[in-house]
């Protein structure tokens, strides 16, 4: 498929920004609302819950970094958003710690997991990050 055909299938920047924004809002909300009880008995095991929650942290931030690279913003904007991704992990953990009524526990190891996810997303989408807009 030629570049012209591929470009025709590619969502416009406005659509990409909309998708990115919806993901950021959904993920931020998921991090700042009380944790619901597990729907299945097997998920009530604390070890399983821990593993799933921490894997989700890494995967969600990796996807967020990939989506941010997919925006293909020019100039300093993409790098400011990258700093914002790292800051997002810090802020959401701070709010989880500061508001214990959420039923969450913000902690430094989760920030590190978030940053590992962002780094993984950067590695997986490095061409988008380095390509000019």
C-alpha positions as CSV (number, residue, x, y, z in Angstrom):
1,X,0.0,0.0,0.0
2,X,1.4,3.4,-1.0
3,X,2.0,6.3,1.3
4,X,-1.1,8.1,-0.1
5,X,-3.4,5.1,0.6
6,X,-1.9,4.6,4.1
7,X,-2.4,8.3,4.8
8,X,-6.1,8.1,3.8
9,X,-6.6,5.3,6.3
10,X,-4.8,7.2,9.1
11,X,-7.1,9.1,11.4
12,X,-6.7,12.9,11.4
13,X,-4.8,14.6,14.1
14,X,-8.1,15.8,15.7
15,X,-9.4,12.2,15.9
16,X,-6.1,11.0,17.4
17,X,-6.2,13.8,20.0
18,X,-9.8,12.9,20.8
19,X,-8.9,9.2,21.3
20,X,-5.8,10.2,23.4
21,X,-7.9,12.6,25.5
22,X,-10.6,10.0,26.1
23,X,-8.0,7.5,27.2
24,X,-6.3,10.0,29.6
25,X,-9.7,10.9,31.2
26,X,-10.7,7.2,31.5
27,X,-7.4,6.1,33.0
28,X,-7.2,9.0,35.4
29,X,-10.7,8.4,36.5
30,X,-10.0,4.7,37.0
31,X,-7.0,5.6,39.2
32,X,-9.0,8.0,41.3
33,X,-12.2,6.2,42.1
34,X,-12.7,3.6,44.8
35,X,-11.7,0.1,43.9
36,X,-14.8,-2.1,43.3
37,X,-14.9,-5.6,44.8
38,X,-13.7,-8.3,42.5
39,X,-16.6,-9.9,40.5
40,X,-15.1,-13.4,40.5
41,X,-14.1,-15.5,43.5
42,X,-10.7,-16.4,41.9
43,X,-9.8,-12.6,41.8
44,X,-10.3,-12.2,45.5
45,X,-6.9,-13.8,46.2
46,X,-4.6,-10.9,47.3
47,X,-1.7,-12.3,45.3
48,X,-3.8,-12.4,42.1
49,X,-5.2,-8.9,42.8
50,X,-1.7,-7.5,43.3
51,X,-0.3,-9.1,40.2
52,X,-3.2,-8.0,38.0
53,X,-3.2,-4.4,39.4
54,X,0.5,-3.9,38.9
55,X,0.5,-5.5,35.4
56,X,-2.4,-3.1,34.5
57,X,-0.4,-0.1,35.7
58,X,2.5,-1.0,33.4
59,X,0.3,-1.9,30.4
60,X,-1.9,1.2,30.8
61,X,1.0,3.6,30.9
62,X,2.7,1.8,28.0
63,X,-0.4,2.2,25.9
64,X,-0.7,5.9,27.0
65,X,2.9,6.5,25.8
66,X,2.2,4.7,22.5
67,X,-1.0,6.9,22.0
68,X,1.1,10.0,22.9
69,X,3.6,9.1,20.2
70,X,0.8,8.4,17.8
71,X,-0.3,12.0,18.1
72,X,2.9,12.8,16.2
73,X,3.0,16.3,17.5
74,X,5.8,18.5,16.4
75,X,8.5,20.5,18.2
76,X,8.7,20.6,21.9
77,X,5.0,19.5,22.4
78,X,5.7,15.8,22.2
79,X,8.5,16.0,24.8
80,X,6.4,18.2,27.1
81,X,3.7,15.5,26.9
82,X,6.3,12.9,27.7
83,X,7.2,14.8,30.9
84,X,3.5,15.0,31.5
85,X,3.2,11.2,31.3
86,X,5.8,10.8,34.0
87,X,4.2,13.5,36.1
88,X,0.7,11.9,35.7
89,X,2.0,8.8,37.4
90,X,3.4,10.8,40.3
91,X,0.2,13.0,40.7
92,X,-2.3,10.1,40.6
93,X,-0.3,8.2,43.2
94,X,-0.1,11.4,45.3
95,X,-3.9,11.8,45.2
96,X,-4.4,8.1,46.1
97,X,-2.1,8.6,49.1
98,X,-3.6,12.0,50.1
99,X,-7.2,10.9,49.9
100,X,-7.4,7.5,51.8
101,X,-11.2,7.5,51.4
102,X,-10.6,6.4,47.9
103,X,-9.7,3.0,49.3
104,X,-6.3,3.1,47.5
105,X,-2.8,3.4,48.6
106,X,-0.5,5.6,46.6
107,X,3.1,4.5,46.8
108,X,6.5,5.1,45.2
109,X,6.8,1.5,43.8
110,X,3.6,2.2,41.8
111,X,5.2,5.4,40.4
112,X,8.2,3.3,39.3
113,X,5.9,0.8,37.6
114,X,4.1,3.7,35.8
115,X,7.5,4.9,34.6
116,X,8.4,1.4,33.5
117,X,5.2,1.4,31.5
118,X,5.9,4.8,29.9
119,X,9.4,3.6,29.0
120,X,8.1,0.4,27.5
121,X,5.6,2.4,25.4
122,X,8.4,4.6,24.2
123,X,10.5,1.6,23.2
124,X,7.5,0.1,21.3
125,X,6.6,3.3,19.5
126,X,10.1,4.9,19.1
127,X,9.6,5.6,15.4
128,X,6.5,7.8,16.1
129,X,8.5,9.6,18.8
130,X,11.5,10.3,16.6
131,X,9.6,11.0,13.3
132,X,8.9,14.6,12.4
133,X,5.3,15.6,12.6
